[in-house]
Structure formats: C-alpha cells, structure tokens
C-alpha cells in the first residue's frame, strides 16, 4: 500500500498524541489503531502494525522512566516470560476470532476500573510495591497474564489496565506508569513477532507511526515525571472514561 503525504501527516499527528497519552496513563491505542484503520489497513494488519509502532514508543518511555528510577524490574521480572507467552497466544488467536467478541467484557472491566479509581481517593498516592505478597501478588500476576493475552488479541486500553493492576499492588501513579511500560513493551514485542510471522504488519506505516510515537512518548514521560501523581491520576480517570465511551459506541453504534 503506497504512502501519500496526507496519510503520513495524519499518522504523525495521531502517533504523537497517542504515544503522549500512552506514556502517561496508557490507552494510546484508542488513537493509533483507529488511525491505522482510517488509512485503509484491514483490522488484523492495523493491530499488527500498531504493535510495531507501540513497541518503539514503549521502549522510549521505559528507558526514560528507568533513568528516573520509576521502573520496578525486580518485582516484575518473574512475570515477564508469562506475559510474553500470553500476548503471543493472543496475537495468534486474533487471526482465528474477531476481537469484537471481547467488547462487552472490556466495557464492564473499564467501568469497574473507573468506579474503583473514583471511590479510592488515596489510590496510587503512596508507593508500597515492596510490601506486596501472598494472594494479592498472585492475583495481580494472574491479571497481568490475562492482560498480556488481551494486548496480543486486540490492545487498546492495555496500558491503562496494567497501570490499574500495579496500583492495586500498591504502586503510586508515576511508578505504576513507569513499570507498566516494561510489561507493555514485553507484550507488544511478543505480539509483534507473531504478527510479523503471520504477515500482518505494514512496515511503511508502522515505521512512520513509530517514529512519531518515539517523540510523543518522550514528551509524555517528561510531563508525567514533572507533574507527579495528581496529574497522572486525573488523566488516568479521563482516559478510562473516554475508553468506556468509545467501546460502548463501537459495540452499540453499529
């Protein structure tokens, strides 16, 4: 599929803002996947191409958060291989099933995340990640594996779900945003490898989108680090609300 200047400009703008949002609170796929669909890519290819671009953006964010000491590698390292495997399984499954079958469940999950975030005023205010253990840690790891599958299968909102699980584990919002990039990079890379193997990546669009996402991810990370947990919490609630509205519209509006 040949690139034209309109599509290039459109993807650059969408990639920057998608990566900016994704770097802070996740949910950038809400912008970038529809953008790839809008330039004419089939759904599976749009998801695969987004994995290429998102991997570049997440790598940029993760490195910046790591330099600031906001990525808890030790706590998350044991779960990374399972997140990788589950995401690869999800990427394979999306070629057999339509991602639309998950939309009702996604809507319910997003509403639950929003309600819990609004009700727990102190959620993500104090870092307590080192205290996580027992059943709570096992439950969180299980949820992250499931989210990894979802990222490979569809993707939009993955970062927000991962951040919420990390908040549940006791992270503050900034540390949750930083540590989620390690998880999201792992799931993105696994899914990307599967999509590449199945021939479902448009490299021209993916590289254009990815380069703009590198810039957006860098700016978003700097904003998250400078503004702190209060700003990240408000943006997290706002993006989660938009994700709910978008998924409801997609499900009932057609």
KAHU-V249280 format. One record per backbone hydrogen bond with DSSP energy under -0.5 kcal/mol. CO is the residue of the C=O (numbers start at 1). NH is the residue of the N-H. Records with the same first field share a line. If there is no record, write none. Layout:
CO: NH, NH
This chain:
4: 8
5: 9
6: 10
7: 11
8: 12
9: 13
10: 14
11: 15
12: 16
13: 17
14: 18
15: 19
16: 20
17: 21
18: 22
19: 23
20: 24
21: 25, 26
22: 26
27: 30
28: 31, 32
29: 33, 34
31: 35
32: 36
33: 37
34: 38
35: 39
36: 41
37: 40
42: 46
43: 47
44: 48
45: 49
46: 50
47: 51
48: 52
49: 53
50: 54
51: 55
52: 56
53: 57
54: 58
55: 59
56: 60
57: 61
58: 62
59: 63
60: 64
61: 65
62: 66
63: 67
64: 68
65: 70
66: 69
71: 73
72: 76
73: 77
76: 79, 80
77: 80, 81
79: 83
80: 84
81: 85
82: 86
83: 87
84: 88
85: 89
86: 90
87: 91
88: 92
89: 93
90: 94
92: 95
93: 96, 97
98: 101
99: 102
100: 103
102: 106
103: 107
104: 108
105: 109
106: 110
107: 111
108: 112
109: 113
110: 114
111: 115
112: 116
113: 117
114: 118
115: 119
116: 120
119: 121
120: 123
122: 125
124: 173
128: 131
129: 132
133: 136, 137
134: 138
135: 139
136: 140
137: 141
138: 142
139: 143
140: 144
141: 145
142: 146
143: 147
144: 148
145: 149
146: 150
147: 151
148: 152
149: 153
150: 154, 155
155: 158
157: 161
158: 162
159: 163
160: 164
161: 165
162: 166
163: 167
164: 168
165: 169
166: 170, 171
167: 170
170: 128
172: 176
173: 177
174: 178
175: 179
176: 180
177: 181
178: 181, 182
179: 182, 183
180: 184
181: 185
182: 186
183: 187
184: 188
185: 189
186: 190
187: 191
188: 192
189: 193
190: 194
191: 195
192: 196
193: 197
194: 198
195: 200
196: 199
201: 203
202: 206
203: 207
204: 208
205: 209
206: 210
207: 211
208: 212
209: 213
210: 214
211: 215
212: 216
213: 217
214: 218
215: 219
216: 220
217: 221
218: 222
219: 223
220: 224
221: 225
222: 226
223: 227
224: 228
228: 232
229: 233
230: 234
231: 235
232: 236
233: 237
234: 238
235: 239
236: 240
237: 241
238: 242
239: 243
240: 244
241: 245
242: 246
243: 247
244: 248
245: 249
246: 250
247: 251
248: 252
249: 253
